Amino acid sequence: MYHDDSELHARKWWAMLGIGLGMLMSTLDSSIVSVSLPTLVHELDTTFAIVQWVVLSYLLVIACLILSVARLGDMLGKNRVYNVGLVLFTIGSLLCGLSPGVGWLIGFRALQGCGAVMMTSLGAAILTEVFPSSERGRALGISGGIVSVGIALGPAIGGLLIGTVGWRSVFLVNVPLGILAAVIVYKVVPPSIRGEPGQRFDLAGALIMFVALGAYALAMTVGQEIGFMHPLILGLVVAALVGIAVFVLVERRAADPMIAPAMFKNVLFGVNLVMGFLVFIMIGGQFVIPFFLELVEGYNTMQVGLMMMVFPVMMGLVAPASGALSDRFGSRVISLLGLVAIVIGCLLLSTLRAGVGVWGYVWRMAPLGMGMGMFNSPNNSAIMGAAPRERLGVASGLMALSRILGQTSGLPLTGAVFTALVLAQSTLPAGADVTTAPPAALVYGLDGTFRAAAAIIAVSTMLAAVALWIDSRQKKSAVRPGVDVV
């Protein structure tokens, strides 16, 4: 931490710039690379099944390593680990841009993922340390807005770079940004709060969690291709569940556990993580929207890309303001209002019909983005405020993991609901391609999918109401040292 308040005030925004650039790069990279997949199939003379691993290798590395890296950040210093991540990400980006073939590209993307996981898991923790608790919501709100900008601009920037310079520029654009961010973080981010000296890294817990998270993430991604009842997928799910159970047993006996059980003595910490997980299930299921826009409304790919920007743009506009409001009025009320807005947005999207038009789509989608912006920043602030100062890295990692697992789960879950409803409403046989279904069946599927999403968010809303009640009671009693009231 800074020891001089004036120095903190003068330099904290430089720290925000350095951390924000890292978040922007990792977010941009995910959406840009997804846009480039059709081009990569042609340019690298490969198949779509193989080229998908350009995305999967990156995501699987992040899912498997995120908690281990977060724990290392608490032990070794979050700023050091974050900067190593920036360097790895930048080197990986350079090597991706120079890849001679698809195999090399997949491998270098995994290296890039090693760098990205260090930034993803520790960014919020560093901002929590750099900014005073009275500005924590504002800082996390701005970082959430940066992430939304990356999501929104990714497809447009990716299409522009691929069309004018070529696919390699999609990766090479990260190199100068990565160098700039690394210099800023090295110069302005102060040494981090660390745990007690003499702690040992929980290698057993890390390996068990690596296997469990890897099995789950692989099951959710590959299962979309080969079916979730395939023996391989069922085996991976069982391995993930067994791994989590073994992890809990090991952590209870470990002298220096990766996730200290004491972190969950504050029930609100776990409640906020569950709320975030449920909300990101809904986010992961938004892939059904392009089916409606392209196959029912008849918009071309470019128009669909622009219309899909409504959600992240609204989220990015609202997130900084909601973070600041949470600093003033408390995170619980603001996040609860955000969840209510998300439920309303889901119900409005369930009323999409053929011929609705651009503005009919926009005013239905806008509440969803606004609600997400209102919920996410205060919820993140509540999670970080409830964590012990020496465990901020792990708390940040758990927060990022809830987001990743929610999105990873949301895609297959909502995909299964959408497909089942479309096939039930049409005359297509089981296993048929839903893109061949008549428009009325697609509308029926979208309707039911967003009603199901509204039900999931309603559960999160009830949890938020319970959290508000618990929080009001906790504020009347003493708060244990090292924990902020949020």
C-alpha positions as CSV (number, residue, x, y, z in Angstrom):
1,M,0.0,0.0,0.0
2,Y,1.1,3.6,-0.4
3,H,2.1,5.3,2.8
4,D,1.4,8.8,1.6
5,D,-2.2,9.7,0.9
6,S,-1.2,12.4,-1.6
7,E,0.9,9.9,-3.5
8,L,-2.0,7.4,-3.5
9,H,-4.3,10.1,-4.8
10,A,-1.8,11.1,-7.5
11,R,-0.9,7.7,-8.8
12,K,-3.9,5.4,-8.3
13,W,-5.3,6.3,-11.7
14,W,-2.1,5.4,-13.3
15,A,-2.4,2.0,-11.6
16,M,-6.0,1.8,-13.0
17,L,-4.6,2.5,-16.5
18,G,-2.0,-0.3,-16.2
19,I,-4.4,-2.8,-14.8
20,G,-7.2,-1.7,-17.2
21,L,-5.0,-2.2,-20.2
22,G,-4.4,-5.8,-19.1
23,M,-8.1,-6.4,-18.7
24,L,-8.8,-4.7,-22.0
25,M,-6.3,-6.9,-23.8
26,S,-7.5,-10.2,-22.4
27,T,-11.1,-9.3,-23.1
28,L,-10.5,-8.0,-26.6
29,D,-8.4,-11.1,-27.3
30,S,-11.2,-13.5,-26.6
31,S,-13.8,-11.8,-28.8
32,I,-11.4,-10.9,-31.6
33,V,-10.1,-14.5,-31.9
34,S,-13.7,-15.8,-32.0
35,V,-14.3,-13.6,-35.1
36,S,-11.2,-14.8,-36.8
37,L,-11.9,-18.6,-36.6
38,P,-13.5,-18.8,-40.2
39,T,-10.5,-17.0,-41.6
40,L,-8.0,-19.3,-39.7
41,V,-9.7,-22.4,-41.2
42,H,-8.9,-21.1,-44.6
43,E,-5.5,-19.5,-44.0
44,L,-4.1,-22.4,-42.0
45,D,-5.6,-25.1,-44.1
46,T,-7.4,-26.9,-41.2
47,T,-10.9,-27.8,-40.1
48,F,-13.3,-26.0,-37.9
49,A,-13.2,-28.8,-35.3
50,I,-9.4,-28.3,-34.9
51,V,-9.4,-24.6,-35.1
52,Q,-11.9,-24.4,-32.2
53,W,-9.0,-25.4,-30.0
54,V,-7.5,-22.0,-30.6
55,V,-10.2,-20.7,-28.3
56,L,-10.5,-23.8,-26.1
57,S,-6.8,-24.1,-25.2
58,Y,-6.9,-20.5,-24.0
59,L,-10.1,-20.9,-21.9
60,L,-9.1,-24.3,-20.4
61,V,-5.7,-23.0,-19.2
62,I,-7.5,-20.1,-17.4
63,A,-10.1,-22.3,-15.8
64,C,-7.6,-24.8,-14.6
65,L,-5.0,-22.4,-13.2
66,I,-7.0,-19.4,-11.9
67,L,-7.2,-20.4,-8.2
68,S,-3.6,-21.6,-8.0
69,V,-2.3,-18.3,-9.6
70,A,-4.5,-16.3,-7.3
71,R,-3.0,-18.0,-4.2
72,L,0.5,-17.4,-5.5
73,G,-0.4,-13.7,-5.9
74,D,-1.3,-13.6,-2.2
75,M,2.0,-15.3,-1.3
76,L,4.5,-13.7,-3.6
77,G,2.9,-10.3,-4.3
78,K,0.0,-9.6,-6.6
79,N,1.7,-6.9,-8.5
80,R,4.7,-9.2,-9.3
81,V,2.5,-12.1,-10.5
82,Y,0.3,-9.7,-12.5
83,N,3.3,-8.2,-14.3
84,V,4.7,-11.7,-15.1
85,G,1.3,-12.4,-16.6
86,L,1.5,-9.2,-18.8
87,V,4.9,-10.3,-20.0
88,L,3.8,-13.9,-20.8
89,F,0.6,-12.6,-22.5
90,T,2.7,-10.2,-24.6
91,I,5.2,-12.9,-25.6
92,G,2.4,-15.4,-26.3
93,S,0.7,-12.8,-28.5
94,L,3.9,-12.2,-30.5
95,L,4.4,-16.0,-31.0
96,C,0.7,-16.4,-32.0
97,G,1.1,-13.8,-34.6
98,L,4.2,-15.6,-36.0
99,S,2.7,-19.1,-35.9
100,P,3.6,-21.2,-39.0
101,G,0.7,-23.6,-38.5
102,V,-2.5,-24.4,-36.5
103,G,-0.7,-26.7,-34.0
104,W,1.8,-24.0,-33.1
105,L,-1.0,-21.4,-32.8
106,I,-3.0,-23.7,-30.4
107,G,0.2,-24.2,-28.2
108,F,1.0,-20.5,-28.2
109,R,-2.6,-19.7,-27.3
110,A,-2.1,-21.9,-24.2
111,L,0.9,-19.8,-23.3
112,Q,-1.1,-16.7,-23.8
113,G,-3.7,-18.1,-21.5
114,C,-1.1,-18.6,-18.8
115,G,-0.5,-14.9,-18.9
116,A,-4.2,-14.0,-19.1
117,V,-5.0,-16.1,-16.0
118,M,-2.5,-14.0,-14.0
119,M,-4.2,-10.8,-15.1
120,T,-7.8,-12.2,-14.8
121,S,-7.3,-13.6,-11.3
122,L,-5.5,-10.7,-9.7
123,G,-6.7,-7.4,-11.4
124,A,-9.6,-6.8,-9.0
125,A,-7.4,-7.6,-5.9
126,I,-4.8,-5.1,-7.0
127,L,-7.4,-2.4,-7.5
128,T,-8.9,-3.2,-4.1
129,E,-5.5,-2.6,-2.5
130,V,-4.7,0.5,-4.5
131,F,-8.0,2.3,-4.0
132,P,-9.4,3.2,-0.5
133,S,-12.4,1.2,0.6
134,S,-14.6,4.3,0.1
135,E,-13.8,4.2,-3.7
136,R,-13.6,0.4,-4.1
137,G,-17.0,0.2,-5.9
138,R,-16.1,3.0,-8.2
139,A,-12.8,1.4,-9.1
140,L,-14.3,-2.0,-9.8
141,G,-17.1,-0.3,-11.7
142,I,-14.6,1.3,-14.0
143,S,-12.8,-2.0,-14.5
144,G,-16.1,-3.6,-15.3
145,G,-16.7,-0.9,-17.9
146,I,-13.3,-1.6,-19.4
147,V,-14.2,-5.3,-19.8
148,S,-17.5,-4.3,-21.4
149,V,-15.7,-2.0,-23.9
150,G,-13.4,-5.0,-24.8
151,I,-16.4,-7.2,-25.4
152,A,-18.2,-4.6,-27.5
153,L,-15.2,-3.5,-29.6
154,G,-13.7,-7.0,-30.1
155,P,-15.8,-8.1,-33.1
156,A,-15.6,-4.8,-34.9
157,I,-11.8,-4.4,-34.4
158,G,-11.3,-8.0,-35.3
159,G,-13.2,-7.7,-38.5
160,L,-11.4,-4.5,-39.4
161,L,-7.9,-6.0,-38.7
162,I,-8.6,-9.2,-40.5
163,G,-10.1,-7.4,-43.5
164,T,-7.2,-4.8,-43.9
165,V,-4.0,-6.3,-42.4
166,G,-4.6,-10.0,-42.0
167,W,-5.3,-12.5,-39.2
168,R,-1.8,-12.2,-37.6
169,S,-2.5,-8.6,-36.7
170,V,-5.3,-9.9,-34.3
171,F,-2.5,-11.1,-32.0
172,L,0.3,-8.7,-32.8
173,V,-1.8,-5.7,-31.8
174,N,-1.4,-6.8,-28.2
175,V,2.4,-6.5,-28.2
176,P,2.7,-2.7,-27.9
177,L,-0.2,-2.5,-25.5
178,G,1.3,-5.3,-23.4
179,I,4.7,-3.5,-23.2
180,L,3.0,-0.2,-22.2
181,A,0.8,-1.9,-19.5
182,A,3.8,-3.8,-18.1
183,V,5.9,-0.6,-17.7
184,I,3.0,1.3,-16.0
185,V,2.2,-1.5,-13.6
186,Y,5.9,-1.9,-12.7
187,K,6.4,1.8,-12.1
188,V,3.2,2.7,-10.2
189,V,1.6,-0.3,-8.5
190,P,3.0,-0.6,-4.9
191,P,4.1,-3.8,-3.3
192,S,1.1,-5.9,-2.3
193,I,-0.1,-7.1,1.0
194,R,1.2,-10.7,1.6
195,G,0.2,-13.5,3.9
196,E,2.2,-14.4,6.9
197,P,5.9,-15.4,6.2
198,G,6.8,-19.0,6.0
199,Q,3.6,-20.2,4.3
200,R,3.8,-23.1,1.9
201,F,2.0,-23.4,-1.4
202,D,-0.8,-26.0,-1.2
203,L,0.5,-28.2,-4.0
204,A,-1.9,-31.1,-3.3
205,G,-4.9,-28.8,-3.3
206,A,-3.7,-27.0,-6.5
207,L,-3.3,-30.3,-8.4
208,I,-6.7,-31.6,-7.3
209,M,-8.4,-28.3,-8.2
210,F,-6.5,-28.3,-11.6
211,V,-7.9,-31.7,-12.5
212,A,-11.4,-30.9,-11.2
213,L,-11.8,-27.6,-13.0
214,G,-10.1,-28.9,-16.1
215,A,-12.5,-31.9,-16.2
216,Y,-15.6,-29.7,-15.8
217,A,-14.5,-27.1,-18.3
218,L,-13.6,-29.8,-20.8
219,A,-17.0,-31.5,-20.3
220,M,-18.9,-28.3,-20.8
221,T,-17.0,-27.4,-24.0
222,V,-16.5,-30.8,-25.8
223,G,-20.0,-31.9,-24.7
224,Q,-21.6,-29.4,-27.0
225,E,-20.0,-31.3,-29.9
226,I,-20.4,-34.9,-28.9
227,G,-23.4,-34.8,-26.6
228,F,-23.7,-34.5,-22.9
229,M,-24.7,-38.1,-22.4
230,H,-21.6,-39.4,-24.1
231,P,-19.6,-41.7,-21.7
232,L,-16.6,-39.5,-22.0
233,I,-18.5,-36.4,-20.9
234,L,-20.3,-38.2,-18.0
235,G,-16.9,-39.5,-16.9
236,L,-15.5,-36.0,-16.9
237,V,-18.4,-34.6,-14.9
238,V,-18.0,-37.4,-12.3
239,A,-14.3,-36.7,-12.1
240,A,-15.0,-33.0,-11.5
241,L,-17.5,-33.8,-8.7
242,V,-15.2,-36.3,-7.0
243,G,-12.3,-33.8,-7.4
244,I,-14.2,-31.1,-5.6
245,A,-15.2,-33.4,-2.8
246,V,-11.6,-34.5,-2.3
247,F,-10.4,-30.9,-2.5
248,V,-12.7,-29.9,0.4
249,L,-11.4,-32.8,2.5
250,V,-7.7,-31.9,1.7
251,E,-8.2,-28.2,2.4
252,R,-9.7,-28.9,5.8
253,R,-6.5,-30.7,6.9
254,A,-4.0,-28.5,5.1
255,A,-1.8,-26.3,7.2
256,D,-1.8,-23.6,4.5
257,P,-4.8,-24.3,2.4
258,M,-5.3,-22.7,-1.0
259,I,-8.8,-21.6,0.0
260,A,-9.0,-21.0,3.7
261,P,-12.3,-22.3,5.1
262,A,-12.4,-19.2,7.3
263,M,-13.2,-17.1,4.2
264,F,-16.7,-18.6,4.2
265,K,-17.5,-17.9,7.8
266,N,-18.9,-14.7,6.5
267,V,-21.9,-16.3,4.7
268,L,-22.3,-13.2,2.5
269,F,-19.0,-14.0,0.8
270,G,-20.3,-17.3,-0.5
271,V,-23.7,-15.9,-1.3
272,N,-22.3,-13.2,-3.6
273,L,-20.2,-15.8,-5.4
274,V,-23.3,-17.9,-6.0
275,M,-25.2,-14.8,-7.2
276,G,-22.5,-14.0,-9.7
277,F,-22.4,-17.6,-10.9
278,L,-26.1,-17.6,-11.6
279,V,-26.0,-14.3,-13.4
280,F,-23.2,-15.4,-15.7
281,I,-25.1,-18.5,-16.6
282,M,-27.6,-16.1,-18.2
283,I,-24.8,-14.2,-19.9
284,G,-23.3,-17.4,-21.4
285,G,-26.7,-18.2,-23.0
286,Q,-27.0,-15.0,-25.1
287,F,-25.7,-16.9,-28.1
288,V,-29.4,-17.7,-29.0
289,I,-29.9,-14.0,-30.0
290,P,-28.1,-14.3,-33.3
291,F,-30.3,-17.2,-34.3
292,F,-33.3,-14.8,-34.0
293,L,-31.6,-11.8,-35.7
294,E,-30.2,-13.8,-38.7
295,L,-32.7,-16.5,-39.3
296,V,-36.0,-14.8,-38.3
297,E,-35.3,-11.1,-38.9
298,G,-32.9,-11.7,-41.8
299,Y,-30.1,-9.3,-40.8
300,N,-26.7,-9.9,-42.2
301,T,-23.6,-10.7,-40.0
302,M,-22.4,-7.2,-39.8
303,Q,-25.8,-5.9,-38.7
304,V,-26.1,-8.6,-36.1
305,G,-22.6,-7.7,-34.8
306,L,-23.6,-4.1,-34.3
307,M,-26.9,-5.0,-32.7
308,M,-25.2,-7.4,-30.3
309,M,-23.2,-4.5,-29.0
310,V,-26.2,-3.1,-27.2
311,F,-25.7,-5.3,-24.2
312,P,-22.0,-4.6,-23.5
313,V,-22.3,-0.9,-24.4
314,M,-25.2,-0.4,-21.9
315,M,-23.3,-2.4,-19.3
316,G,-20.2,-0.4,-19.8
317,L,-22.1,2.9,-19.5
318,V,-23.8,1.9,-16.3
319,A,-21.1,-0.1,-14.5
320,P,-18.9,2.9,-13.3
321,A,-21.9,4.8,-12.1
322,S,-23.3,1.8,-10.2
323,G,-19.9,1.2,-8.6
324,A,-19.8,4.8,-7.4
325,L,-23.4,4.6,-6.1
326,S,-22.5,1.4,-4.2
327,D,-19.7,3.3,-2.4
328,R,-22.3,5.9,-1.2
329,F,-25.4,3.8,-0.6
330,G,-24.0,0.3,-0.1
331,S,-23.6,-2.5,-2.5
332,R,-26.6,-4.6,-1.5
333,V,-29.4,-2.3,-2.6
334,I,-27.7,-1.4,-5.9
335,S,-27.0,-5.0,-6.9
336,L,-30.5,-6.0,-5.9
337,L,-32.0,-3.3,-8.2
338,G,-29.6,-4.6,-10.9
339,L,-31.0,-8.1,-10.6
340,V,-34.5,-6.9,-10.8
341,A,-33.6,-5.0,-14.1
342,I,-32.0,-8.2,-15.5
343,V,-35.2,-10.2,-14.7
344,I,-37.2,-7.5,-16.5
345,G,-34.8,-7.6,-19.5
346,C,-35.1,-11.4,-19.8
347,L,-38.9,-11.2,-19.8
348,L,-38.8,-8.4,-22.4
349,L,-36.5,-10.5,-24.6
350,S,-39.0,-13.4,-24.3
351,T,-41.5,-11.2,-26.2
352,L,-39.3,-10.8,-29.4
353,R,-41.3,-11.7,-32.5
354,A,-40.8,-11.6,-36.2
355,G,-40.9,-8.1,-37.6
356,V,-39.9,-6.4,-34.3
357,G,-37.4,-4.2,-35.9
358,V,-34.1,-2.7,-34.7
359,W,-35.5,-0.3,-32.1
360,G,-37.9,-3.0,-30.8
361,Y,-34.9,-5.2,-30.2
362,V,-32.8,-2.3,-28.7
363,W,-35.4,-1.3,-26.0
364,R,-35.8,-4.9,-25.0
365,M,-32.1,-5.6,-24.7
366,A,-31.1,-2.3,-23.1
367,P,-32.5,-3.2,-19.6
368,L,-30.5,-6.4,-19.6
369,G,-27.3,-4.5,-20.1
370,M,-28.2,-1.8,-17.7
371,G,-29.1,-4.4,-15.1
372,M,-25.9,-6.3,-15.6
373,G,-23.9,-3.0,-15.1
374,M,-25.9,-2.2,-11.9
375,F,-25.4,-5.7,-10.5
376,N,-21.8,-6.7,-11.4
377,S,-19.8,-3.8,-9.9
378,P,-21.5,-3.7,-6.5
379,N,-21.5,-7.5,-6.3
380,N,-17.7,-7.6,-7.0
381,S,-17.2,-4.8,-4.4
382,A,-19.1,-6.9,-1.9
383,I,-17.0,-10.0,-2.5
384,M,-13.7,-8.1,-2.2
385,G,-14.9,-6.2,0.8
386,A,-15.8,-9.4,2.7
387,A,-12.4,-11.0,2.1
388,P,-9.5,-10.8,4.5
389,R,-6.8,-8.5,3.3
390,E,-4.2,-11.2,3.1
391,R,-6.5,-13.3,0.9
392,L,-7.6,-10.7,-1.6
393,G,-5.9,-12.6,-4.4
394,V,-7.8,-15.8,-3.8
395,A,-11.0,-13.8,-3.4
396,S,-10.4,-12.1,-6.8
397,G,-9.6,-15.6,-8.2
398,L,-12.9,-17.1,-6.9
399,M,-14.8,-14.1,-8.3
400,A,-13.3,-14.6,-11.7
401,L,-13.8,-18.4,-11.5
402,S,-17.6,-17.9,-10.7
403,R,-17.8,-15.8,-13.9
404,I,-15.9,-18.3,-16.0
405,L,-17.8,-21.3,-14.7
406,G,-21.1,-19.5,-15.1
407,Q,-20.4,-18.7,-18.7
408,T,-19.1,-22.2,-19.4
409,S,-22.2,-23.7,-17.9
410,G,-24.6,-21.2,-19.4
411,L,-23.8,-22.0,-23.0
412,P,-24.6,-25.7,-23.0
413,L,-27.5,-25.3,-20.5
414,T,-29.3,-22.7,-22.4
415,G,-28.3,-24.4,-25.7
416,A,-30.0,-27.6,-24.6
417,V,-33.2,-25.7,-23.5
418,F,-33.3,-23.7,-26.8
419,T,-32.7,-26.8,-28.9
420,A,-35.3,-28.9,-27.0
421,L,-38.0,-26.2,-27.4
422,V,-37.3,-25.6,-31.1
423,L,-37.5,-29.3,-31.9
424,A,-40.6,-29.7,-29.8
425,Q,-42.3,-26.9,-31.7
426,S,-41.2,-28.0,-35.2
427,T,-41.5,-31.3,-37.1
428,L,-37.8,-31.8,-37.2
429,P,-36.4,-35.1,-35.8
430,A,-34.3,-35.4,-32.7
431,G,-30.7,-34.4,-33.5
432,A,-31.6,-32.2,-36.4
433,D,-29.9,-28.9,-37.1
434,V,-32.0,-26.2,-35.4
435,T,-31.0,-23.6,-38.0
436,T,-33.3,-25.5,-40.4
437,A,-36.3,-25.0,-38.2
438,P,-39.1,-22.6,-39.3
439,P,-39.0,-19.1,-37.8
440,A,-42.0,-19.7,-35.6
441,A,-40.2,-22.6,-33.9
442,L,-37.1,-20.4,-33.4
443,V,-39.2,-17.7,-31.8
444,Y,-40.8,-20.3,-29.5
445,G,-37.4,-21.5,-28.5
446,L,-36.0,-18.1,-27.8
447,D,-39.2,-17.2,-25.7
448,G,-38.8,-20.2,-23.5
449,T,-35.0,-19.8,-23.1
450,F,-35.3,-16.3,-21.8
451,R,-38.2,-17.2,-19.5
452,A,-35.9,-19.9,-18.1
453,A,-33.1,-17.3,-17.8
454,A,-35.5,-15.0,-15.9
455,A,-36.3,-17.9,-13.5
456,I,-32.6,-18.4,-12.8
457,I,-32.0,-14.7,-12.2
458,A,-35.1,-14.7,-9.9
459,V,-33.3,-17.2,-7.7
460,S,-30.3,-14.8,-7.6
461,T,-32.6,-11.9,-6.8
462,M,-34.0,-13.8,-3.8
463,L,-30.5,-14.5,-2.6
464,A,-29.7,-10.8,-2.9
465,A,-32.8,-9.9,-0.8
466,V,-31.6,-12.4,1.9
467,A,-28.1,-11.0,1.7
468,L,-29.5,-7.5,2.2
469,W,-31.4,-8.7,5.3
470,I,-28.3,-10.5,6.7
471,D,-26.1,-7.5,6.0
472,S,-28.4,-5.1,7.9
473,R,-28.2,-7.4,10.9
474,Q,-24.4,-7.8,10.7
475,K,-23.9,-4.0,10.6
476,K,-25.5,-3.8,14.0
477,S,-22.8,-6.1,15.5
478,A,-19.0,-5.9,15.6
479,V,-17.1,-6.6,12.4
480,R,-14.1,-8.9,12.6
481,P,-10.8,-7.1,12.0
482,G,-9.6,-6.8,8.5
483,V,-13.0,-7.0,6.9
484,D,-14.9,-4.1,5.4
485,V,-18.7,-3.7,5.9
486,V,-20.3,-3.8,2.4
